[in-house]
Amino acid sequence: METAEPVTGDYPTVPRLPLLTPAEARDAVGYLRLLESLDLTPRGQAAGQLAGDLARRLSAQ
């Protein structure tokens, strides 16, 4: 049975940006709420649920 080579690599020294900034996350929540109001299917309901979940995770700033 063969074994795989060890994984080696370098980690970046420059800090990574967050996936979304707080302002971008608030915009995304707004767009999800808009989608909820325009799409009356279960997909729109899911967008509203996701918007609520994300909004609770954002700081109030």
Backbone as a printed PyTorch tensor [residue, N CA C, xyz], in Angstrom:
tensor([[[  0.8560,  -1.1820,   0.0000],
         [  0.0000,   0.0000,   0.0000],
         [  0.8970,   1.2380,   0.0000]],

        [[  0.6120,   2.1410,  -0.9170],
         [  1.4110,   3.3560,  -1.0280],
         [  0.8460,   4.4340,  -0.1160]],

        [[  1.7250,   5.2600,   0.3810],
         [  1.2800,   6.3980,   1.1910],
         [  1.4770,   7.6650,   0.3770]],

        [[  0.6860,   8.6340,   0.6530],
         [  0.7610,   9.9080,  -0.0650],
         [  1.9350,  10.7200,   0.4540]],

        [[  2.4150,  11.5710,  -0.4010],
         [  3.4830,  12.4920,   0.0010],
         [  2.9150,  13.4760,   1.0340]],

        [[  3.7490,  13.9150,   1.9710],
         [  3.2510,  14.9090,   2.9350],
         [  2.8920,  16.2170,   2.2240]],

        [[  1.8630,  16.8500,   2.7090],
         [  1.4270,  18.1210,   2.1380],
         [  2.2750,  19.2260,   2.7420]],

        [[  2.8780,  20.0140,   1.8800],
         [  3.6760,  21.1430,   2.3560],
         [  3.1920,  22.3940,   1.6570]],

        [[  3.4120,  23.5150,   2.2600],
         [  2.9990,  24.7750,   1.6540],
         [  3.3180,  25.9260,   2.5710]],

        [[  3.1430,  27.0930,   2.0670],
         [  3.3720,  28.3150,   2.8330],
         [  2.0420,  28.9850,   3.1230]],

        [[  1.9550,  29.5830,   4.2740],
         [  0.7890,  30.3810,   4.6060],
         [  1.0760,  31.8220,   4.2330]],

        [[  0.0910,  32.5380,   3.7140],
         [  0.3460,  33.9330,   3.3390],
         [  0.6460,  34.7680,   4.5740]],

        [[  1.5460,  35.7140,   4.4110],
         [  1.8850,  36.5980,   5.5340],
         [  0.9420,  37.8000,   5.5930]],

        [[  0.3210,  38.1240,   4.4720],
         [ -0.6140,  39.2400,   4.4310],
         [ -1.9560,  38.7610,   4.9930]],

        [[ -2.5390,  39.5220,   5.9460],
         [ -3.8360,  39.0940,   6.4810],
         [ -4.8960,  39.0650,   5.3880]],

        [[ -5.7580,  38.0940,   5.4740],
         [ -6.8330,  37.9660,   4.5010],
         [ -7.9860,  38.8710,   4.8770]],

        [[ -8.6820,  39.3310,   3.8610],
         [ -9.8800,  40.1290,   4.1020],
         [-11.0190,  39.1950,   4.4960]],

        [[-11.9730,  39.6870,   5.2870],
         [-13.1300,  38.8490,   5.5950],
         [-13.9010,  38.5570,   4.3180]],

        [[-14.6830,  37.5060,   4.3400],
         [-15.4750,  37.1740,   3.1660],
         [-16.3810,  38.3290,   2.7740]],

        [[-16.9930,  38.9380,   3.7550],
         [-17.8410,  40.1130,   3.5340],
         [-17.5250,  41.1450,   4.6020]],

        [[-17.5290,  42.3970,   4.2110],
         [-17.4280,  43.4470,   5.2100],
         [-18.8020,  43.5810,   5.8700]],

        [[-18.8670,  44.1970,   7.0310],
         [-20.1900,  44.3850,   7.6550],
         [-21.1710,  45.1410,   6.7540]],

        [[-20.6940,  46.1370,   6.0360],
         [-21.5860,  46.8900,   5.1390],
         [-22.0920,  46.0000,   4.0080]],

        [[-21.2080,  45.1700,   3.4610],
         [-21.6250,  44.2570,   2.3980],
         [-22.6220,  43.2320,   2.9260]],

        [[-22.4180,  42.7670,   4.1480],
         [-23.3360,  41.7930,   4.7330],
         [-24.7140,  42.4210,   4.9450]],

        [[-24.7490,  43.6830,   5.3920],
         [-26.0370,  44.3600,   5.5620],
         [-26.7330,  44.5440,   4.2120]],

        [[-25.9510,  44.8670,   3.1700],
         [-26.5350,  44.9790,   1.8260],
         [-27.1180,  43.6330,   1.3870]],

        [[-26.3840,  42.5610,   1.6500],
         [-26.8560,  41.2260,   1.2680],
         [-28.1650,  40.8980,   1.9770]],

        [[-28.2660,  41.2500,   3.2560],
         [-29.5030,  41.0240,   4.0000],
         [-30.6440,  41.8120,   3.3550]],

        [[-30.3790,  43.0430,   2.9660],
         [-31.4050,  43.8470,   2.3010],
         [-31.8620,  43.2330,   0.9930]],

        [[-30.9090,  42.7230,   0.2140],
         [-31.2740,  42.0800,  -1.0560],
         [-32.0590,  40.7920,  -0.8280]],

        [[-31.7050,  40.0440,   0.2190],
         [-32.4530,  38.8280,   0.5270],
         [-33.8760,  39.1670,   0.9600]],

        [[-34.0320,  40.2330,   1.7380],
         [-35.3780,  40.6650,   2.1500],
         [-36.1990,  41.0940,   0.9320]],

        [[-35.5430,  41.7890,  -0.0140],
         [-36.2270,  42.1900,  -1.2320],
         [-36.6600,  40.9660,  -2.0290]],

        [[-35.7760,  40.0000,  -2.1400],
         [-36.1180,  38.7560,  -2.8360],
         [-37.3070,  38.0720,  -2.1660]],

        [[-37.3260,  38.0870,  -0.8450],
         [-38.4450,  37.4780,  -0.1100],
         [-39.7610,  38.1640,  -0.4810]],

        [[-39.7210,  39.4850,  -0.5950],
         [-40.9680,  40.2010,  -0.8850],
         [-41.4190,  40.0290,  -2.3320]],

        [[-40.4910,  39.7650,  -3.2400],
         [-40.8360,  39.6340,  -4.6550],
         [-41.1440,  38.2000,  -5.0710]],

        [[-40.5920,  37.2410,  -4.3670],
         [-40.7590,  35.8290,  -4.7250],
         [-41.6260,  35.1630,  -3.6650]],

        [[-42.8590,  34.8600,  -4.0080],
         [-43.7960,  34.3090,  -3.0380],
         [-43.7520,  32.7800,  -2.9650]],

        [[-42.7500,  32.1870,  -3.5730],
         [-42.5800,  30.7350,  -3.5440],
         [-41.7640,  30.3520,  -2.3040]],

        [[-41.6030,  29.0720,  -2.0440],
         [-40.7490,  28.6520,  -0.9250],
         [-39.3130,  29.1880,  -1.0310]],

        [[-38.8800,  29.4470,  -2.2580],
         [-37.5400,  30.0210,  -2.4340],
         [-37.4600,  31.4140,  -1.8040]],

        [[-38.5000,  32.2030,  -1.9800],
         [-38.5480,  33.5250,  -1.3570],
         [-38.6090,  33.4270,   0.1570]],

        [[-39.3740,  32.4660,   0.6490],
         [-39.4250,  32.2510,   2.0990],
         [-38.0520,  31.8740,   2.6370]],

        [[-37.3310,  31.0400,   1.9000],
         [-35.9900,  30.6310,   2.3200],
         [-35.0480,  31.8290,   2.3350]],

        [[-35.2050,  32.7330,   1.3730],
         [-34.3800,  33.9460,   1.3390],
         [-34.6580,  34.7930,   2.5830]],

        [[-35.9290,  34.8880,   2.9590],
         [-36.2770,  35.6470,   4.1620],
         [-35.7220,  35.0170,   5.4230]],

        [[-35.7630,  33.6930,   5.4890],
         [-35.2040,  32.9910,   6.6530],
         [-33.6970,  33.2170,   6.7360]],

        [[-33.0200,  33.1190,   5.6020],
         [-31.5800,  33.3570,   5.5770],
         [-31.2680,  34.7940,   5.9630]],

        [[-32.0530,  35.7390,   5.4750],
         [-31.8500,  37.1490,   5.8340],
         [-31.9690,  37.3430,   7.3390]],

        [[-32.9700,  36.7240,   7.9380],
         [-33.1350,  36.8460,   9.3880],
         [-31.9760,  36.2270,  10.1490]],

        [[-31.5380,  35.0650,   9.7020],
         [-30.4100,  34.4120,  10.3550],
         [-29.1420,  35.2530,  10.2630]],

        [[-28.8930,  35.7910,   9.0740],
         [-27.6920,  36.6270,   8.9070],
         [-27.7960,  37.9270,   9.6980]],

        [[-28.9700,  38.5370,   9.6990],
         [-29.1490,  39.7990,  10.4120],
         [-28.8920,  39.6360,  11.9080]],

        [[-29.2860,  38.5000,  12.4720],
         [-29.0320,  38.2690,  13.9000],
         [-27.5500,  38.1190,  14.2010]],

        [[-26.7630,  37.7270,  13.2150],
         [-25.3280,  37.5290,  13.4190],
         [-24.5160,  38.7940,  13.2260]],

        [[-25.1330,  39.8370,  12.6480],
         [-24.4230,  41.0870,  12.4080],
         [-24.4540,  41.9520,  13.6560]],

        [[-23.3930,  42.7250,  13.8380],
         [-23.3950,  43.6700,  14.9510],
         [-24.3540,  44.8110,  14.6230]],

        [[-24.7720,  45.5290,  15.6210],
         [-25.7730,  46.5790,  15.4490],
         [-25.1610,  47.8960,  14.9900]],

        [[-23.9170,  47.9220,  14.6150],
         [-23.2540,  49.1670,  14.2290],
         [-23.8120,  49.7460,  12.9740]]])
